[in-house]
Amino acid sequence: MAVPKKRSSMSKKRIRKNIWKKGGYWAALKAFSLAKSLSTGNSKSFFVRQISNQTLD
């Protein structure tokens, strides 16, 4: 027969949720840092092809 589990406390739930949120924060920070390095041209891990803006006469 199925027995319901004990309810976890609010503090444990809050701790787990904050850990999960912090993972997203670090991923966003890393992505922003990479975008910043790509836009300034200081990236050492990505090779971005530069497109020159020449007009055709």
C-alpha positions in Angstrom: 0.0 0.0 0.0 1.3 3.5 -0.9 2.3 5.7 2.0 2.8 9.4 1.6 6.2 10.8 2.2 7.0 13.3 5.0 6.7 16.9 3.9 10.1 18.6 3.5 10.5 21.9 5.4 10.3 25.3 3.8 13.9 26.1 4.7 15.2 23.0 2.9 13.0 23.9 -0.1 14.3 27.5 -0.1 17.9 26.3 0.1 17.5 23.9 -2.9 15.7 26.6 -4.9 18.5 29.1 -4.2 21.2 26.7 -5.2 19.3 26.0 -8.5 19.0 29.8 -9.1 22.7 30.4 -8.4 23.5 27.9 -11.2 21.6 30.0 -13.7 23.3 33.1 -12.4 26.8 31.7 -13.0 25.8 30.5 -16.5 24.4 34.0 -17.4 27.6 35.7 -16.0 29.8 33.4 -18.1 27.7 34.0 -21.3 27.9 37.8 -20.7 31.6 37.7 -20.2 32.1 35.7 -23.4 29.9 38.1 -25.3 31.8 41.1 -23.9 35.2 39.5 -25.0 33.8 38.8 -28.5 32.5 42.3 -28.9 35.8 43.9 -27.9 37.9 41.4 -29.9 39.8 40.1 -26.8 38.5 36.6 -27.1 41.2 33.8 -27.0 38.8 30.9 -27.3 36.7 31.9 -30.3 37.8 33.0 -33.8 35.4 35.5 -35.3 35.7 36.3 -38.9 35.8 40.1 -39.4 33.5 41.4 -42.1 34.7 44.6 -43.7 32.1 47.1 -44.8 33.2 48.1 -48.3 30.7 49.7 -50.6 30.6 48.5 -54.2 31.0 51.3 -56.8 
